[in-house]
Amino acid sequence: MVGIFRNKSGGCFLSRILNSPGFSFHVSSWRSLQNLAYEEVRASSDKPYDSTAFILHGLLGSGRNWRSFSRNLLSRLSNSSSTEWRLVLVDLRNHGRSAESEGFDPPHDMVNAAKDLAKLVESQGWAWPDVVMGHSMGGKVALQFAQSCNRGDYGDSASLPKQLWVLDSIPGNVDPENSDGEVEKVLKTLQGLPSSVPSRKWLVNHMIELGFSRSLSEWIGSNLKKSGDHETWSFNLEGAVQMFNSFRETSYWSLLEHPPKDMEIAIVRAENSDRWSPEVVRQLGRLSSKGLEESKGQVSVHVLPNSGHWVHVDNPKGLLDIVAPKFSSL
């Protein structure tokens, strides 16, 4: 069932009730020409929410990539927590429906991507999120958000999240020599294509002919949207490339060495991910073994078994087993 509602300020909400056995979900989406596009996922629209989590996608993705996982997380929380949660699935600048906006000033880097989240909170009059969870590039946006918030960059009214989740994202500089270069190859290939292509099928076949896997090619194709007789990208490619460069060049080891008081930074490393060098794994192990210090926050490290980089697709149940108990503890 789909209905359109308007809030008191005149904003337009698209609400969809999604049903699964014994459980009802409320999904609302809203966008502004000046702010990030986002969707809200809640267990019920009838009950007020107590806590909020922001969920941030990775490079070339969008918030909708996390709809299924978010619904499953809410279902799990309904059985283990008395808290009513609201999950906000954000489209980062240059991605998803946020790519349609011209309201995001350069440079397109981690600092400004995180600042967009603060502006969203302030513009909507929301309380600051209790949890921020980011996958891949979104993980570094989450780290930057916490770092900027802790430094007072967002003003005295800003409050730190209680939990920060970084899903299969290296917290330090990304050395191209420790990567197979697939992301760089994809971006270079996309930059060599026209801004519109004949069809999704054409793009998928073209990517496969260039040597990319079918699964990756089909995922790239899912980021196309109809434009007349052709298909165009649902992301701003050049802006996304700038964000990727910032992602590689930015390090948050100092934040992990001194996590803010009363905040837990939880790192999830996918067991089969090729992004983690032995040195980084050792460094994270050292930080997590420190435990909780009275004057500092905490770093925890979790290994997600039977999963590659796409944690919410490869092993969503395993990820839920890690995440849900932590949410419930708040």
Phi and psi restraints in degrees (value plus and minus 20) as a CYANA .aco file:
   2 VAL   PHI    -140.9  -100.9
   2 VAL   PSI     112.9   152.9
   3 GLY   PHI    -160.2  -120.2
   3 GLY   PSI     132.6   172.6
   4 ILE   PHI    -129.6   -89.6
   4 ILE   PSI     109.8   149.8
   5 PHE   PHI    -146.5  -106.5
   5 PHE   PSI     136.4   176.4
   6 ARG   PHI    -142.2  -102.2
   6 ARG   PSI     117.3   157.3
   7 ASN   PHI    -104.3   -64.3
   7 ASN   PSI     159.6   199.6
   8 LYS   PHI     -84.4   -44.4
   8 LYS   PSI     -46.4    -6.4
   9 SER   PHI    -109.5   -69.5
   9 SER   PSI     -17.1    22.9
  10 GLY   PHI      74.7   114.7
  10 GLY   PSI     -19.4    20.6
  11 GLY   PHI     -86.5   -46.5
  11 GLY   PSI     131.9   171.9
  12 CYS   PHI    -123.2   -83.2
  12 CYS   PSI     107.0   147.0
  13 PHE   PHI    -133.9   -93.9
  13 PHE   PSI     112.7   152.7
  14 LEU   PHI    -124.0   -84.0
  14 LEU   PSI      95.2   135.2
  15 SER   PHI    -131.9   -91.9
  15 SER   PSI     116.7   156.7
  16 ARG   PHI    -154.0  -114.0
  16 ARG   PSI     107.0   147.0
  17 ILE   PHI    -111.8   -71.8
  17 ILE   PSI     100.5   140.5
  18 LEU   PHI    -129.6   -89.6
  18 LEU   PSI     110.2   150.2
  19 ASN   PHI    -132.3   -92.3
  19 ASN   PSI     118.5   158.5
  20 SER   PHI    -152.2  -112.2
  20 SER   PSI     144.3   184.3
  21 PRO   PHI     -72.7   -32.7
  21 PRO   PSI      95.8   135.8
  22 GLY   PHI      56.4    96.4
  22 GLY   PSI     -12.0    28.0
  23 PHE   PHI    -167.7  -127.7
  23 PHE   PSI     118.2   158.2
  24 SER   PHI    -138.8   -98.8
  24 SER   PSI     117.0   157.0
  25 PHE   PHI    -137.9   -97.9
  25 PHE   PSI     129.7   169.7
  26 HIS   PHI    -139.4   -99.4
  26 HIS   PSI      98.9   138.9
  27 VAL   PHI    -137.4   -97.4
  27 VAL   PSI     103.5   143.5
  28 SER   PHI    -143.8  -103.8
  28 SER   PSI     122.1   162.1
  29 SER   PHI    -144.7  -104.7
  29 SER   PSI     127.3   167.3
  30 TRP   PHI    -171.8  -131.8
  30 TRP   PSI     124.9   164.9
  31 ARG   PHI    -164.0  -124.0
  31 ARG   PSI     133.5   173.5
  32 SER   PHI    -151.1  -111.1
  32 SER   PSI     129.4   169.4
  33 LEU   PHI     -88.7   -48.7
  33 LEU   PSI     -35.6     4.4
  34 GLN   PHI    -127.7   -87.7
  34 GLN   PSI     -33.0     7.0
  35 ASN   PHI    -145.2  -105.2
  35 ASN   PSI     151.9   191.9
  36 LEU   PHI     -83.5   -43.5
  36 LEU   PSI     123.3   163.3
  37 ALA   PHI     -97.9   -57.9
  37 ALA   PSI     128.8   168.8
  38 TYR   PHI    -177.1  -137.1
  38 TYR   PSI     144.8   184.8
  39 GLU   PHI    -146.5  -106.5
  39 GLU   PSI     124.5   164.5
  40 GLU   PHI    -124.2   -84.2
  40 GLU   PSI     114.4   154.4
  41 VAL   PHI    -140.8  -100.8
  41 VAL   PSI     103.7   143.7
  42 ARG   PHI    -156.2  -116.2
  42 ARG   PSI     134.6   174.6
  43 ALA   PHI     -88.4   -48.4
  43 ALA   PSI     -52.9   -12.9
  44 SER   PHI    -175.4  -135.4
  44 SER   PSI     118.9   158.9
  45 SER   PHI    -102.2   -62.2
  45 SER   PSI     -29.2    10.8
  46 ASP   PHI    -103.8   -63.8
  46 ASP   PSI     -45.3    -5.3
  47 LYS   PHI    -123.5   -83.5
  47 LYS   PSI     117.5   157.5
  48 PRO   PHI     -87.9   -47.9
  48 PRO   PSI     125.3   165.3
  49 TYR   PHI    -107.0   -67.0
  49 TYR   PSI     129.5   169.5
  50 ASP   PHI    -120.9   -80.9
  50 ASP   PSI     -53.5   -13.5
  51 SER   PHI    -156.4  -116.4
  51 SER   PSI     134.5   174.5
  52 THR   PHI    -149.4  -109.4
  52 THR   PSI     118.9   158.9
  53 ALA   PHI    -144.7  -104.7
  53 ALA   PSI     112.7   152.7
  54 PHE   PHI    -111.9   -71.9
  54 PHE   PSI     116.1   156.1
  55 ILE   PHI    -140.6  -100.6
  55 ILE   PSI     105.3   145.3
  56 LEU   PHI    -136.2   -96.2
  56 LEU   PSI     108.6   148.6
  57 HIS   PHI    -100.6   -60.6
  57 HIS   PSI     158.5   198.5
  58 GLY   PHI    -120.1   -80.1
  58 GLY   PSI    -191.4  -151.4
  59 LEU   PHI     -77.0   -37.0
  59 LEU   PSI     111.7   151.7
  60 LEU   PHI      46.6    86.6
  60 LEU   PSI     -11.0    29.0
  61 GLY   PHI    -117.4   -77.4
  61 GLY   PSI    -182.1  -142.1
  62 SER   PHI    -180.2  -140.2
  62 SER   PSI     149.9   189.9
  63 GLY   PHI     -79.0   -39.0
  63 GLY   PSI     -51.4   -11.4
  64 ARG   PHI     -83.6   -43.6
  64 ARG   PSI     -40.9    -0.9
  65 ASN   PHI     -79.4   -39.4
  65 ASN   PSI     -41.4    -1.4
  66 TRP   PHI    -129.4   -89.4
  66 TRP   PSI      -7.5    32.5
  67 ARG   PHI     -81.6   -41.6
  67 ARG   PSI     -71.6   -31.6
  68 SER   PHI     -82.1   -42.1
  68 SER   PSI     -67.1   -27.1
  69 PHE   PHI     -80.8   -40.8
  69 PHE   PSI     -59.7   -19.7
  70 SER   PHI     -85.0   -45.0
  70 SER   PSI     -61.9   -21.9
  71 ARG   PHI     -83.6   -43.6
  71 ARG   PSI     -61.2   -21.2
  72 ASN   PHI     -87.3   -47.3
  72 ASN   PSI     -56.1   -16.1
  73 LEU   PHI     -85.0   -45.0
  73 LEU   PSI     -63.9   -23.9
  74 LEU   PHI     -83.0   -43.0
  74 LEU   PSI     -59.1   -19.1
  75 SER   PHI     -81.7   -41.7
  75 SER   PSI     -63.0   -23.0
  76 ARG   PHI     -85.2   -45.2
  76 ARG   PSI     -61.6   -21.6
  77 LEU   PHI     -87.6   -47.6
  77 LEU   PSI     -50.5   -10.5
  78 SER   PHI     -83.5   -43.5
  78 SER   PSI     -43.5    -3.5
  79 ASN   PHI    -115.2   -75.2
  79 ASN   PSI     -29.0    11.0
  80 SER   PHI    -149.1  -109.1
  80 SER   PSI     -23.4    16.6
  81 SER   PHI    -160.9  -120.9
  81 SER   PSI     123.4   163.4
  82 SER   PHI    -106.7   -66.7
  82 SER   PSI     -24.9    15.1
  83 THR   PHI    -100.5   -60.5
  83 THR   PSI     117.3   157.3
  84 GLU   PHI    -109.6   -69.6
  84 GLU   PSI      97.5   137.5
  85 TRP   PHI    -119.8   -79.8
  85 TRP   PSI     126.5   166.5
  86 ARG   PHI    -139.4   -99.4
  86 ARG   PSI     106.3   146.3
  87 LEU   PHI    -125.9   -85.9
  87 LEU   PSI     105.8   145.8
  88 VAL   PHI    -127.7   -87.7
  88 VAL   PSI      91.4   131.4
  89 LEU   PHI    -112.8   -72.8
  89 LEU   PSI      89.7   129.7
  90 VAL   PHI    -116.0   -76.0
  90 VAL   PSI     119.3   159.3
  91 ASP   PHI    -114.1   -74.1
  91 ASP   PSI      89.3   129.3
  92 LEU   PHI     -83.6   -43.6
  92 LEU   PSI     140.4   180.4
  93 ARG   PHI     -71.4   -31.4
  93 ARG   PSI     122.7   162.7
  94 ASN   PHI      51.5    91.5
  94 ASN   PSI     -12.7    27.3
  95 HIS   PHI    -150.9  -110.9
  95 HIS   PSI     130.2   170.2
  96 GLY   PHI      33.6    73.6
  96 GLY   PSI    -160.3  -120.3
  97 ARG   PHI     -93.1   -53.1
  97 ARG   PSI     -38.8     1.2
  98 SER   PHI     -87.6   -47.6
  98 SER   PSI     -42.3    -2.3
  99 ALA   PHI     -87.0   -47.0
  99 ALA   PSI     -39.0     1.0
 100 GLU   PHI     -97.0   -57.0
 100 GLU   PSI     -33.8     6.2
 101 SER   PHI    -107.6   -67.6
 101 SER   PSI     126.1   166.1
 102 GLU   PHI    -126.4   -86.4
 102 GLU   PSI      -5.1    34.9
 103 GLY   PHI    -112.3   -72.3
 103 GLY   PSI      -8.3    31.7
 104 PHE   PHI    -130.0   -90.0
 104 PHE   PSI      90.4   130.4
 105 ASP   PHI     -98.0   -58.0
 105 ASP   PSI     124.5   164.5
 106 PRO   PHI     -90.8   -50.8
 106 PRO   PSI     146.1   186.1
 107 PRO   PHI     -95.7   -55.7
 107 PRO   PSI     131.6   171.6
 108 HIS   PHI    -109.1   -69.1
 108 HIS   PSI      64.3   104.3
 109 ASP   PHI    -152.6  -112.6
 109 ASP   PSI    -198.4  -158.4
 110 MET   PHI     -85.3   -45.3
 110 MET   PSI     -56.1   -16.1
 111 VAL   PHI     -81.5   -41.5
 111 VAL   PSI     -68.8   -28.8
 112 ASN   PHI     -93.7   -53.7
 112 ASN   PSI     -51.9   -11.9
 113 ALA   PHI     -83.6   -43.6
 113 ALA   PSI     -58.7   -18.7
 114 ALA   PHI     -92.2   -52.2
 114 ALA   PSI     -58.0   -18.0
 115 LYS   PHI     -82.5   -42.5
 115 LYS   PSI     -51.7   -11.7
 116 ASP   PHI     -77.6   -37.6
 116 ASP   PSI     -57.8   -17.8
 117 LEU   PHI     -84.1   -44.1
 117 LEU   PSI     -62.8   -22.8
 118 ALA   PHI     -83.4   -43.4
 118 ALA   PSI     -61.0   -21.0
 119 LYS   PHI     -84.6   -44.6
 119 LYS   PSI     -56.0   -16.0
 120 LEU   PHI     -83.7   -43.7
 120 LEU   PSI     -66.3   -26.3
 121 VAL   PHI     -77.8   -37.8
 121 VAL   PSI     -67.6   -27.6
 122 GLU   PHI     -88.1   -48.1
 122 GLU   PSI     -61.6   -21.6
 123 SER   PHI     -87.3   -47.3
 123 SER   PSI     -50.3   -10.3
 124 GLN   PHI    -112.3   -72.3
 124 GLN   PSI     -27.1    12.9
 125 GLY   PHI      48.8    88.8
 125 GLY   PSI       9.0    49.0
 126 TRP   PHI    -103.0   -63.0
 126 TRP   PSI     140.4   180.4
 127 ALA   PHI     -92.4   -52.4
 127 ALA   PSI     133.7   173.7
 128 TRP   PHI     -88.9   -48.9
 128 TRP   PSI     125.1   165.1
 129 PRO   PHI     -83.8   -43.8
 129 PRO   PSI     123.3   163.3
 130 ASP   PHI     -97.9   -57.9
 130 ASP   PSI     -49.9    -9.9
 131 VAL   PHI    -157.5  -117.5
 131 VAL   PSI     119.8   159.8
 132 VAL   PHI    -146.2  -106.2
 132 VAL   PSI     105.8   145.8
 133 MET   PHI    -143.8  -103.8
 133 MET   PSI     108.2   148.2
 134 GLY   PHI    -153.2  -113.2
 134 GLY   PSI     119.2   159.2
 135 HIS   PHI    -123.0   -83.0
 135 HIS   PSI     114.0   154.0
 136 SER   PHI      36.2    76.2
 136 SER   PSI    -140.3  -100.3
 137 MET   PHI     -78.4   -38.4
 137 MET   PSI     -55.6   -15.6
 138 GLY   PHI     -81.5   -41.5
 138 GLY   PSI     -47.1    -7.1
 139 GLY   PHI     -84.6   -44.6
 139 GLY   PSI     -58.2   -18.2
 140 LYS   PHI     -95.0   -55.0
 140 LYS   PSI     -51.6   -11.6
 141 VAL   PHI     -82.0   -42.0
 141 VAL   PSI     -60.8   -20.8
 142 ALA   PHI     -82.1   -42.1
 142 ALA   PSI     -64.4   -24.4
 143 LEU   PHI     -82.3   -42.3
 143 LEU   PSI     -61.3   -21.3
 144 GLN   PHI     -85.2   -45.2
 144 GLN   PSI     -58.8   -18.8
 145 PHE   PHI     -78.8   -38.8
 145 PHE   PSI     -66.4   -26.4
 146 ALA   PHI     -85.2   -45.2
 146 ALA   PSI     -62.1   -22.1
 147 GLN   PHI     -84.1   -44.1
 147 GLN   PSI     -66.1   -26.1
 148 SER   PHI     -86.2   -46.2
 148 SER   PSI     -59.8   -19.8
 149 CYS   PHI     -82.8   -42.8
 149 CYS   PSI     -62.6   -22.6
 150 ASN   PHI     -86.4   -46.4
 150 ASN   PSI     -51.0   -11.0
 151 ARG   PHI    -102.0   -62.0
 151 ARG   PSI     -27.4    12.6
 152 GLY   PHI      66.2   106.2
 152 GLY   PSI      -6.0    34.0
 153 ASP   PHI     -85.3   -45.3
 153 ASP   PSI     -42.9    -2.9
 154 TYR   PHI    -121.4   -81.4
 154 TYR   PSI      -9.0    31.0
 155 GLY   PHI      74.9   114.9
 155 GLY   PSI     149.2   189.2
 156 ASP   PHI     -89.5   -49.5
 156 ASP   PSI     -42.7    -2.7
 157 SER   PHI     -99.4   -59.4
 157 SER   PSI     -34.9     5.1
 158 ALA   PHI     -92.2   -52.2
 158 ALA   PSI     122.4   162.4
 159 SER   PHI    -147.2  -107.2
 159 SER   PSI     124.3   164.3
 160 LEU   PHI     -90.0   -50.0
 160 LEU   PSI     127.4   167.4
 161 PRO   PHI     -86.3   -46.3
 161 PRO   PSI     131.2   171.2
 162 LYS   PHI     -96.3   -56.3
 162 LYS   PSI     -50.3   -10.3
 163 GLN   PHI    -152.7  -112.7
 163 GLN   PSI     121.8   161.8
 164 LEU   PHI    -147.2  -107.2
 164 LEU   PSI     100.8   140.8
 165 TRP   PHI    -128.2   -88.2
 165 TRP   PSI     107.7   147.7
 166 VAL   PHI    -139.6   -99.6
 166 VAL   PSI      88.1   128.1
 167 LEU   PHI    -119.7   -79.7
 167 LEU   PSI      90.3   130.3
 168 ASP   PHI      27.1    67.1
 168 ASP   PSI      35.5    75.5
 169 SER   PHI    -155.9  -115.9
 169 SER   PSI     105.2   145.2
 170 ILE   PHI     -89.2   -49.2
 170 ILE   PSI     104.4   144.4
 171 PRO   PHI     -93.4   -53.4
 171 PRO   PSI     -35.5     4.5
 172 GLY   PHI    -123.3   -83.3
 172 GLY   PSI    -187.1  -147.1
 173 ASN   PHI     -81.5   -41.5
 173 ASN   PSI     122.6   162.6
 174 VAL   PHI    -118.0   -78.0
 174 VAL   PSI      93.5   133.5
 175 ASP   PHI    -102.3   -62.3
 175 ASP   PSI      98.9   138.9
 176 PRO   PHI     -75.7   -35.7
 176 PRO   PSI     -46.4    -6.4
 177 GLU   PHI     -90.6   -50.6
 177 GLU   PSI     -39.3     0.7
 178 ASN   PHI    -114.5   -74.5
 178 ASN   PSI      -5.8    34.2
 179 SER   PHI    -146.5  -106.5
 179 SER   PSI     135.4   175.4
 180 ASP   PHI    -100.8   -60.8
 180 ASP   PSI     -22.2    17.8
 181 GLY   PHI      56.4    96.4
 181 GLY   PSI      -8.5    31.5
 182 GLU   PHI     -84.6   -44.6
 182 GLU   PSI     -61.3   -21.3
 183 VAL   PHI     -81.6   -41.6
 183 VAL   PSI     -65.1   -25.1
 184 GLU   PHI     -80.8   -40.8
 184 GLU   PSI     -59.0   -19.0
 185 LYS   PHI     -85.5   -45.5
 185 LYS   PSI     -60.7   -20.7
 186 VAL   PHI     -82.6   -42.6
 186 VAL   PSI     -68.3   -28.3
 187 LEU   PHI     -82.3   -42.3
 187 LEU   PSI     -61.9   -21.9
 188 LYS   PHI     -84.3   -44.3
 188 LYS   PSI     -58.9   -18.9
 189 THR   PHI     -84.0   -44.0
 189 THR   PSI     -65.4   -25.4
 190 LEU   PHI     -85.4   -45.4
 190 LEU   PSI     -55.4   -15.4
 191 GLN   PHI     -86.6   -46.6
 191 GLN   PSI     -44.8    -4.8
 192 GLY   PHI    -105.1   -65.1
 192 GLY   PSI     -25.5    14.5
 193 LEU   PHI    -112.7   -72.7
 193 LEU   PSI     136.4   176.4
 194 PRO   PHI     -85.9   -45.9
 194 PRO   PSI     143.4   183.4
 195 SER   PHI     -88.0   -48.0
 195 SER   PSI     -39.3     0.7
 196 SER   PHI    -151.4  -111.4
 196 SER   PSI     127.1   167.1
 197 VAL   PHI    -145.0  -105.0
 197 VAL   PSI     140.2   180.2
 198 PRO   PHI     -80.0   -40.0
 198 PRO   PSI     -61.7   -21.7
 199 SER   PHI    -186.4  -146.4
 199 SER   PSI     146.4   186.4
 200 ARG   PHI     -84.8   -44.8
 200 ARG   PSI     -60.6   -20.6
 201 LYS   PHI     -80.0   -40.0
 201 LYS   PSI     -61.7   -21.7
 202 TRP   PHI     -81.8   -41.8
 202 TRP   PSI     -63.6   -23.6
 203 LEU   PHI     -84.6   -44.6
 203 LEU   PSI     -65.6   -25.6
 204 VAL   PHI     -80.0   -40.0
 204 VAL   PSI     -67.2   -27.2
 205 ASN   PHI     -82.4   -42.4
 205 ASN   PSI     -59.3   -19.3
 206 HIS   PHI     -83.8   -43.8
 206 HIS   PSI     -63.6   -23.6
 207 MET   PHI     -85.8   -45.8
 207 MET   PSI     -59.5   -19.5
 208 ILE   PHI     -84.6   -44.6
 208 ILE   PSI     -61.4   -21.4
 209 GLU   PHI     -82.2   -42.2
 209 GLU   PSI     -48.0    -8.0
 210 LEU   PHI    -102.8   -62.8
 210 LEU   PSI     -22.5    17.5
 211 GLY   PHI      85.1   125.1
 211 GLY   PSI     -17.4    22.6
 212 PHE   PHI    -101.4   -61.4
 212 PHE   PSI     134.0   174.0
 213 SER   PHI     -89.0   -49.0
 213 SER   PSI     138.1   178.1
 214 ARG   PHI     -84.3   -44.3
 214 ARG   PSI     -60.8   -20.8
 215 SER   PHI     -83.3   -43.3
 215 SER   PSI     -63.3   -23.3
 216 LEU   PHI     -86.0   -46.0
 216 LEU   PSI     -62.2   -22.2
 217 SER   PHI     -82.6   -42.6
 217 SER   PSI     -60.4   -20.4
 218 GLU   PHI     -90.2   -50.2
 218 GLU   PSI     -54.6   -14.6
 219 TRP   PHI     -85.9   -45.9
 219 TRP   PSI     -62.3   -22.3
 220 ILE   PHI     -79.9   -39.9
 220 ILE   PSI     -61.8   -21.8
 221 GLY   PHI     -83.8   -43.8
 221 GLY   PSI     -47.2    -7.2
 222 SER   PHI     -89.9   -49.9
 222 SER   PSI     -31.1     8.9
 223 ASN   PHI    -113.8   -73.8
 223 ASN   PSI      -5.5    34.5
 224 LEU   PHI    -114.6   -74.6
 224 LEU   PSI     132.3   172.3
 225 LYS   PHI    -154.5  -114.5
 225 LYS   PSI     130.9   170.9
 226 LYS   PHI     -89.0   -49.0
 226 LYS   PSI     115.6   155.6
 227 SER   PHI    -163.9  -123.9
 227 SER   PSI      72.3   112.3
 228 GLY   PHI      47.2    87.2
 228 GLY   PSI    -146.2  -106.2
 229 ASP   PHI    -109.9   -69.9
 229 ASP   PSI     -20.2    19.8
 230 HIS   PHI    -143.1  -103.1
 230 HIS   PSI    -197.6  -157.6
 231 GLU   PHI    -141.2  -101.2
 231 GLU   PSI     119.6   159.6
 232 THR   PHI    -143.8  -103.8
 232 THR   PSI     147.3   187.3
 233 TRP   PHI     -94.0   -54.0
 233 TRP   PSI     124.5   164.5
 234 SER   PHI    -108.8   -68.8
 234 SER   PSI     -14.3    25.7
 235 PHE   PHI    -146.9  -106.9
 235 PHE   PSI     140.6   180.6
 236 ASN   PHI    -109.7   -69.7
 236 ASN   PSI      82.6   122.6
 237 LEU   PHI     -81.8   -41.8
 237 LEU   PSI     -67.4   -27.4
 238 GLU   PHI     -85.5   -45.5
 238 GLU   PSI     -58.9   -18.9
 239 GLY   PHI     -85.5   -45.5
 239 GLY   PSI     -58.7   -18.7
 240 ALA   PHI     -85.3   -45.3
 240 ALA   PSI     -57.2   -17.2
 241 VAL   PHI     -82.6   -42.6
 241 VAL   PSI     -62.5   -22.5
 242 GLN   PHI     -82.0   -42.0
 242 GLN   PSI     -59.8   -19.8
 243 MET   PHI     -85.0   -45.0
 243 MET   PSI     -58.9   -18.9
 244 PHE   PHI     -84.0   -44.0
 244 PHE   PSI     -60.8   -20.8
 245 ASN   PHI     -83.3   -43.3
 245 ASN   PSI     -60.9   -20.9
 246 SER   PHI     -85.5   -45.5
 246 SER   PSI     -60.4   -20.4
 247 PHE   PHI     -76.1   -36.1
 247 PHE   PSI     -64.6   -24.6
 248 ARG   PHI     -89.1   -49.1
 248 ARG   PSI     -52.7   -12.7
 249 GLU   PHI    -114.7   -74.7
 249 GLU   PSI     -23.0    17.0
 250 THR   PHI    -125.1   -85.1
 250 THR   PSI     117.0   157.0
 251 SER   PHI    -141.4  -101.4
 251 SER   PSI     122.0   162.0
 252 TYR   PHI    -144.9  -104.9
 252 TYR   PSI       5.1    45.1
 253 TRP   PHI     -81.6   -41.6
 253 TRP   PSI     -55.0   -15.0
 254 SER   PHI     -84.5   -44.5
 254 SER   PSI     -55.1   -15.1
 255 LEU   PHI     -86.3   -46.3
 255 LEU   PSI     -60.0   -20.0
 256 LEU   PHI     -91.3   -51.3
 256 LEU   PSI     -51.1   -11.1
 257 GLU   PHI     -87.4   -47.4
 257 GLU   PSI     -51.4   -11.4
 258 HIS   PHI    -154.4  -114.4
 258 HIS   PSI      49.0    89.0
 259 PRO   PHI     -83.7   -43.7
 259 PRO   PSI     120.3   160.3
 260 PRO   PHI     -78.0   -38.0
 260 PRO   PSI     128.1   168.1
 261 LYS   PHI     -76.6   -36.6
 261 LYS   PSI     117.7   157.7
 262 ASP   PHI      49.6    89.6
 262 ASP   PSI      -5.4    34.6
 263 MET   PHI    -140.2  -100.2
 263 MET   PSI     118.2   158.2
 264 GLU   PHI    -126.0   -86.0
 264 GLU   PSI     107.4   147.4
 265 ILE   PHI    -121.6   -81.6
 265 ILE   PSI      91.0   131.0
 266 ALA   PHI    -123.6   -83.6
 266 ALA   PSI      99.2   139.2
 267 ILE   PHI    -121.1   -81.1
 267 ILE   PSI     106.7   146.7
 268 VAL   PHI    -129.1   -89.1
 268 VAL   PSI      98.5   138.5
 269 ARG   PHI    -126.0   -86.0
 269 ARG   PSI     100.9   140.9
 270 ALA   PHI     -90.7   -50.7
 270 ALA   PSI     110.6   150.6
 271 GLU   PHI     -75.8   -35.8
 271 GLU   PSI     -60.3   -20.3
 272 ASN   PHI    -121.0   -81.0
 272 ASN   PSI      -8.5    31.5
 273 SER   PHI     -92.4   -52.4
 273 SER   PSI     120.8   160.8
 274 ASP   PHI    -113.6   -73.6
 274 ASP   PSI      -7.8    32.2
 275 ARG   PHI    -110.5   -70.5
 275 ARG   PSI     -27.6    12.4
 276 TRP   PHI    -128.1   -88.1
 276 TRP   PSI      96.1   136.1
 277 SER   PHI    -101.9   -61.9
 277 SER   PSI     136.1   176.1
 278 PRO   PHI     -75.9   -35.9
 278 PRO   PSI     -55.7   -15.7
 279 GLU   PHI     -85.2   -45.2
 279 GLU   PSI     -62.8   -22.8
 280 VAL   PHI     -85.8   -45.8
 280 VAL   PSI     -60.7   -20.7
 281 VAL   PHI     -81.7   -41.7
 281 VAL   PSI     -62.2   -22.2
 282 ARG   PHI     -84.5   -44.5
 282 ARG   PSI     -61.7   -21.7
 283 GLN   PHI     -83.7   -43.7
 283 GLN   PSI     -61.8   -21.8
 284 LEU   PHI     -85.9   -45.9
 284 LEU   PSI     -59.7   -19.7
 285 GLY   PHI     -80.3   -40.3
 285 GLY   PSI     -59.6   -19.6
 286 ARG   PHI     -84.2   -44.2
 286 ARG   PSI     -63.2   -23.2
 287 LEU   PHI     -87.2   -47.2
 287 LEU   PSI     -60.5   -20.5
 288 SER   PHI     -91.6   -51.6
 288 SER   PSI     -45.2    -5.2
 289 SER   PHI     -96.2   -56.2
 289 SER   PSI     -30.9     9.1
 290 LYS   PHI     -86.5   -46.5
 290 LYS   PSI     -49.3    -9.3
 291 GLY   PHI      56.2    96.2
 291 GLY   PSI    -189.5  -149.5
 292 LEU   PHI    -107.7   -67.7
 292 LEU   PSI     101.0   141.0
 293 GLU   PHI    -122.4   -82.4
 293 GLU   PSI     123.6   163.6
 294 GLU   PHI     -78.7   -38.7
 294 GLU   PSI     -58.5   -18.5
 295 SER   PHI    -110.1   -70.1
 295 SER   PSI     -23.4    16.6
 296 LYS   PHI    -152.8  -112.8
 296 LYS   PSI     152.1   192.1
 297 GLY   PHI    -105.7   -65.7
 297 GLY   PSI    -176.2  -136.2
 298 GLN   PHI    -156.5  -116.5
 298 GLN   PSI     126.9   166.9
 299 VAL   PHI    -134.7   -94.7
 299 VAL   PSI     108.5   148.5
 300 SER   PHI    -144.2  -104.2
 300 SER   PSI     128.7   168.7
 301 VAL   PHI    -144.4  -104.4
 301 VAL   PSI     112.7   152.7
 302 HIS   PHI    -149.0  -109.0
 302 HIS   PSI     113.3   153.3
 303 VAL   PHI    -120.5   -80.5
 303 VAL   PSI     103.7   143.7
 304 LEU   PHI    -112.8   -72.8
 304 LEU   PSI      91.3   131.3
 305 PRO   PHI     -91.9   -51.9
 305 PRO   PSI     138.0   178.0
 306 ASN   PHI      33.5    73.5
 306 ASN   PSI      21.4    61.4
 307 SER   PHI    -163.5  -123.5
 307 SER   PSI     120.4   160.4
 308 GLY   PHI    -112.5   -72.5
 308 GLY   PSI    -176.9  -136.9
 309 HIS   PHI     -82.1   -42.1
 309 HIS   PSI     -53.1   -13.1
 310 TRP   PHI    -104.5   -64.5
 310 TRP   PSI      54.3    94.3
 311 VAL   PHI     -80.9   -40.9
 311 VAL   PSI     -57.4   -17.4
 312 HIS   PHI     -98.4   -58.4
 312 HIS   PSI     -29.4    10.6
 313 VAL   PHI    -125.8   -85.8
 313 VAL   PSI     -63.3   -23.3
 314 ASP   PHI     -90.9   -50.9
 314 ASP   PSI     -61.4   -21.4
 315 ASN   PHI    -168.9  -128.9
 315 ASN   PSI      47.2    87.2
 316 PRO   PHI     -82.4   -42.4
 316 PRO   PSI     -56.4   -16.4
 317 LYS   PHI     -85.7   -45.7
 317 LYS   PSI     -62.6   -22.6
 318 GLY   PHI     -82.2   -42.2
 318 GLY   PSI     -59.0   -19.0
 319 LEU   PHI     -85.9   -45.9
 319 LEU   PSI     -60.2   -20.2
 320 LEU   PHI     -81.5   -41.5
 320 LEU   PSI     -60.0   -20.0
 321 ASP   PHI     -81.2   -41.2
 321 ASP   PSI     -50.5   -10.5
 322 ILE   PHI    -101.5   -61.5
 322 ILE   PSI     -65.2   -25.2
 323 VAL   PHI     -99.7   -59.7
 323 VAL   PSI     -66.8   -26.8
 324 ALA   PHI     -77.5   -37.5
 324 ALA   PSI     -65.5   -25.5
 325 PRO   PHI     -81.6   -41.6
 325 PRO   PSI     -53.2   -13.2
 326 LYS   PHI     -88.7   -48.7
 326 LYS   PSI     -62.9   -22.9
 327 PHE   PHI     -77.5   -37.5
 327 PHE   PSI     -66.5   -26.5
 328 SER   PHI     -83.4   -43.4
 328 SER   PSI     -45.1    -5.1
 329 SER   PHI     -95.0   -55.0
 329 SER   PSI     -35.0     5.0
